[in-house]
Amino acid sequence: MHEAARTRYATLDRIGDAHINAALLAQLDKKIASGTAPDEGHMMRANLLRRSGRIADAREAIRAHLAIDTMPDILAIPPGLKSENATSVAPLIVIDDLLPRDEMEALYRHACSLETKFGKAGISRRGGPYDPQKRETLWTANFEVKRQFFLDFIASNLARFQSALRMPTFTIEKSGIKLTNHVDGGFFNLHRDNLEGPNDAGRAITWLYYFGADPPRFSGGELFIFDSDPANGRAAENFFTKVVPRPNRFVAFPSWYFHAVGPTRVPGNRFADGRFAVSGHLWKPADTLEWTYP
């Protein structure tokens, strides 16, 4: 891992520390209750919560900030929220407990049985070389259990996802899917899955489904989705949403936003104890739709 990445992850751990953020939240809540908080008090609260990984609580704080009664049930972070230095908060879909527990466990057993099929992932969406300074991920595209379920689930929910993420109704050109596992030391440095403009062909929605032993036998491995300025290729340094890789959790977000996977710690480094995910992307063709960056 590059030293710059090591430093970034140390900073993310510090900023996202649950105890520090709990203390800051307590101070802010007192000001909100007394009416002395800044006008952006509820959004400040949401920022503390989302960087702590408390997504459900962040959702409620955002709802209070926007003064709205309801949001789509799948939407954890709505589109259109501005952040520091002309960046935007990445909209985020989260669905917990997607599968019946026995079906998740069957997928987990299947993935463990495929250990010898997993290889080291490259760093490029076009099949770039393996580079342990930038990424340590095991992956395979050769699996069967629940594969068709996820392809059908994504296709049948496309309109729902597009509406929640405020995307136009693009068609699917290709739907990619694979299994990944981060064992001890696994990570994926800061990157984004689409570097092109929104009207160009490329990835549009990035999604993951976490599964495995419950409770997990690893620590770390969080997904950090950074507030971004996709049009200018910039990510905020200190503003992000931390997604805890909880088993049976599905997440999706627009592929233009910067994100990273934090280092995973697996005592004993058993393959079966790693951070498993089904991950995929939806590719769109070039179009002339009315896009703004989500």
Disulfide bonds with the S-S distance in Angstrom:
none
